[in-house]
Amino acid sequence: MRVSSLHIYPVKGVRAVHLDRAEVKPRGLEGDRRWLITDEGGGFLTQRTCPALARIAATPIPEGLNLSYEGASFAAARPAKASRRSVKIWNDEVNALDAGDDVGEWLSAALGRPARLFYMDAETARTTSGRWGPKLPVSFADSYPLLVTTTASLEALNKAIGADGGEAVPMKRFRPNIVIDGADPWAEDFWKTIRIGNVTTDLAKPCDRCVVTTLDPETGIKTGREPLKTLHKIRRSAHPDLSNVVLFGWNSAPRGEGAIAVGDKVEIVEERPEGWPLA
């Protein structure tokens, strides 16, 4: 098995940046989801409620972040430490750095709604819930530092979608960090720990999927019911602590820091013989 692609999302909810090599940090891949767009009250925005985020591209630069939207661009400087403010992401209240009024006005115009931009620096504290293992550092990702998927599982899903007359969906619908080639379909359900290059990472729980997977990842426009329709048939969780949700990919937490690259060998360190229960 090998790494077939690597991806970061510099701002939660915006377009992916594709990498050949990435540094793995405790919070995830370096540069992944360290920025967050919120409403005026500090509540986080995602494509679930703000599909226009899909039209924004973001590129990390040493001094901050380059943003672009339909030909317009904005360079957001990394905020000063004096600009701390509380923001809310899911059930977490997080103390982050406010990037200021100028970029807020630019984002508000692009998204057609009031918006502000926040940055997670080294002093910003957020952890995983502790429900599926020890509490660990995490970025503004939904739940875990890394999301791991496999090309074989996507092929199996698309085969099932096609058998029902639907059109195949691309991997980018699932917003992974690490995509692995060379595995059997759904083999990741039986992995507990894997090693990529010199980085060991634990697979904590499968990722439950939402309406974002039905949106065009470049426009945010809803394309239909797939892949949720088919996932409901073939990938519905039966775990008592994660019941009646549909699954694709696995949330994972690295044990340490290191570098990984496209083409790196992937090894299974420890298996999960019981797999994951499906309805």
C-alpha positions in Angstrom: 0.0 0.0 0.0 1.2 3.5 -0.8 0.1 7.1 -0.2 -1.6 8.2 -3.5 -2.4 11.8 -2.5 -2.2 14.4 0.3 -4.5 17.3 1.0 -4.9 20.2 3.4 -7.7 22.7 3.8 -6.0 25.9 5.1 -9.4 27.4 6.1 -12.1 25.0 7.4 -14.7 24.6 4.6 -12.8 26.1 1.7 -11.1 24.3 -1.2 -8.3 21.8 -0.9 -4.6 22.4 -1.5 -2.9 19.3 -2.9 0.6 18.4 -1.7 3.4 16.1 -2.7 4.9 16.2 0.8 3.5 17.2 4.2 4.8 17.7 7.7 2.7 15.9 10.3 2.1 17.8 13.5 0.1 16.8 16.6 -2.9 18.8 15.3 -2.7 17.3 11.8 -0.9 18.1 8.6 1.0 21.4 8.8 -1.3 24.2 7.5 -4.5 22.2 7.7 -7.6 23.9 9.1 -5.6 26.4 11.2 -8.0 29.2 10.0 -11.7 29.4 10.6 -14.5 31.6 9.1 -17.3 32.5 11.5 -20.4 34.6 11.6 -20.5 37.9 13.4 -21.1 36.1 16.7 -18.1 33.9 16.4 -20.0 30.7 15.4 -18.2 28.6 12.8 -19.3 28.4 9.2 -19.1 25.3 7.0 -20.5 24.3 3.6 -23.4 22.7 5.5 -24.9 26.2 6.0 -22.7 28.3 3.8 -22.1 26.4 0.5 -20.3 29.5 -1.0 -17.3 28.5 1.0 -16.6 26.0 -1.7 -15.7 28.8 -4.1 -13.0 30.2 -1.9 -9.4 29.1 -2.4 -6.8 29.6 0.3 -3.0 29.3 0.2 -0.8 29.5 3.3 2.1 32.0 3.1 4.8 32.7 5.7 3.1 35.9 6.9 -0.4 34.7 6.7 -2.9 33.5 4.1 -3.8 34.3 0.5 -7.5 34.1 -0.3 -9.2 34.2 -3.7 -12.8 34.2 -4.9 -13.9 34.4 -8.5 -10.9 36.5 -9.6 -10.7 38.7 -6.5 -8.0 38.1 -4.0 -7.0 39.2 -0.5 -3.8 38.7 1.5 -4.6 38.2 5.2 -1.8 38.8 7.7 -1.4 36.5 10.6 -3.1 38.3 13.5 -1.4 39.9 16.5 -1.7 38.1 19.8 -3.6 41.0 21.3 -6.6 40.2 19.1 -7.8 37.1 20.9 -11.5 36.3 20.9 -13.7 33.3 21.7 -15.2 31.4 18.8 -17.5 28.4 18.8 -16.9 25.2 16.8 -19.4 22.4 17.5 -19.5 22.2 21.3 -16.0 23.8 21.8 -15.4 27.3 22.9 -11.9 28.2 21.4 -9.8 31.2 22.1 -8.4 32.2 18.6 -6.9 35.3 16.9 -9.2 37.7 15.0 -7.7 38.5 11.6 -9.4 41.9 11.6 -12.1 44.0 9.9 -10.5 44.3 6.4 -10.5 40.5 5.7 -13.9 40.2 7.4 -15.4 42.7 5.0 -13.8 40.9 2.0 -15.2 37.6 3.2 -18.6 39.1 3.9 -18.8 40.4 0.3 -17.6 37.1 -1.2 -20.0 34.9 0.9 -22.9 37.3 0.8 -23.3 37.3 4.6 -21.4 38.8 7.6 -18.2 36.8 8.2 -14.9 37.0 10.1 -11.6 35.1 9.9 -9.8 33.6 12.9 -6.4 31.9 13.2 -5.3 29.1 15.5 -1.8 29.8 16.9 0.3 27.7 19.2 -1.5 29.1 22.3 -5.0 28.2 21.0 -6.1 25.1 22.9 -8.6 22.6 21.4 -8.7 18.8 21.9 -10.6 15.8 20.6 -13.6 14.9 22.7 -12.1 12.0 24.5 -15.0 9.8 23.5 -12.9 7.5 21.4 -9.6 7.6 23.3 -7.4 10.1 25.1 -8.0 13.8 24.6 -5.5 15.0 21.9 -4.7 18.3 20.2 -6.8 19.1 17.2 -7.1 22.0 14.7 -10.4 23.4 13.5 -11.2 20.0 11.9 -14.6 18.5 12.8 -13.2 15.9 15.3 -9.7 14.5 14.7 -6.3 15.7 13.3 -6.3 13.4 10.2 -8.8 11.9 7.9 -7.7 8.7 6.1 -9.4 7.2 3.0 -8.6 4.6 0.4 -9.0 4.5 -3.3 -10.4 0.9 -3.2 -13.2 1.9 -0.9 -14.2 4.8 -3.2 -14.2 2.4 -6.2 -16.4 0.0 -4.3 -18.8 2.9 -3.3 -18.9 4.2 -6.9 -19.6 0.6 -8.2 -22.6 0.5 -5.8 -23.8 3.9 -6.9 -23.5 2.9 -10.6 -25.4 -0.3 -10.0 -28.3 1.9 -8.9 -28.0 4.1 -11.9 -26.1 7.0 -10.2 -23.0 8.8 -11.3 -19.6 8.2 -9.6 -18.4 10.8 -7.1 -14.8 12.0 -6.8 -12.6 11.5 -3.6 -12.6 15.3 -3.0 -16.2 15.1 -2.0 -15.0 13.5 1.3 -12.2 16.1 2.0 -9.5 13.6 3.1 -6.0 14.4 4.3 -4.3 11.1 3.4 -5.5 8.8 0.5 -4.1 5.3 0.3 -3.9 3.1 -2.7 -3.3 -0.7 -2.9 -5.7 -1.8 -0.1 -8.8 -4.0 -0.4 -12.2 -2.2 -0.3 -13.1 -1.2 3.3 -9.9 -2.8 4.6 -9.5 0.4 6.8 -12.3 -0.9 9.0 -9.8 -3.5 10.3 -6.8 -1.2 10.9 -6.1 0.1 14.3 -2.7 1.6 13.8 -0.7 2.3 10.6 2.7 3.6 9.7 3.4 6.0 6.9 7.1 6.8 6.3 8.3 7.5 9.8 4.9 8.6 11.2 2.6 6.2 13.2 -1.0 7.1 13.4 -4.0 5.5 15.2 -7.3 5.1 13.5 -9.8 6.1 16.3 -13.3 6.0 14.6 -14.9 6.0 11.2 -16.0 9.4 9.9 -19.7 9.9 9.7 -20.7 11.8 6.6 -23.1 14.7 6.1 -24.7 16.7 3.3 -21.4 18.3 2.3 -20.6 15.1 0.3 -23.6 15.9 -1.9 -22.2 19.3 -2.9 -20.0 20.1 -5.9 -16.6 20.7 -4.2 -15.9 23.6 -6.6 -19.2 25.5 -6.5 -21.1 24.3 -3.4 -24.1 23.5 -5.6 -26.1 20.4 -4.5 -25.8 17.6 -7.1 -28.4 15.2 -5.8 -28.6 12.5 -3.0 -25.4 10.7 -3.8 -23.2 9.4 -2.1 -25.4 9.5 1.0 -28.2 7.5 -0.6 -25.8 4.6 -1.3 -23.8 4.9 1.9 -27.1 4.5 3.8 -27.5 1.2 2.1 -24.0 -0.2 2.5 -22.2 1.8 5.2 -24.6 2.5 8.0 -23.0 2.2 11.4 -24.4 -0.2 14.0 -22.1 0.8 16.8 -24.1 1.8 19.9 -22.0 5.0 20.3 -22.2 5.9 16.7 -25.5 4.6 15.5 -27.5 5.1 12.3 -25.0 7.4 10.6 -23.3 6.7 7.3 -19.5 6.2 7.2 -16.7 6.8 4.8 -13.0 7.2 5.8 -11.4 7.1 9.2 -10.5 9.8 11.8 -7.0 9.4 12.9 -4.5 10.9 15.4 -0.7 10.8 14.9 1.5 9.6 17.7 4.2 12.1 16.9 5.7 14.4 14.3 7.4 13.6 11.0 7.2 14.0 7.2 5.1 12.0 4.8 5.0 12.1 1.0 3.0 10.8 -1.9 4.4 7.3 -2.8 5.3 6.5 0.8 4.8 2.9 1.9 1.8 2.3 4.2 2.2 -0.5 6.8 -0.4 -2.0 9.2 1.1 -1.8 12.7 -1.9 -3.2 14.6 -5.2 -4.6 13.3 -8.8 -4.2 14.6 -9.9 -7.9 14.0 -13.5 -7.2 14.9 -13.7 -4.5 12.2 -16.6 -1.9 12.6 -20.2 -3.1 13.0 -22.5 -2.1 10.1 -26.3 -2.2 10.0 
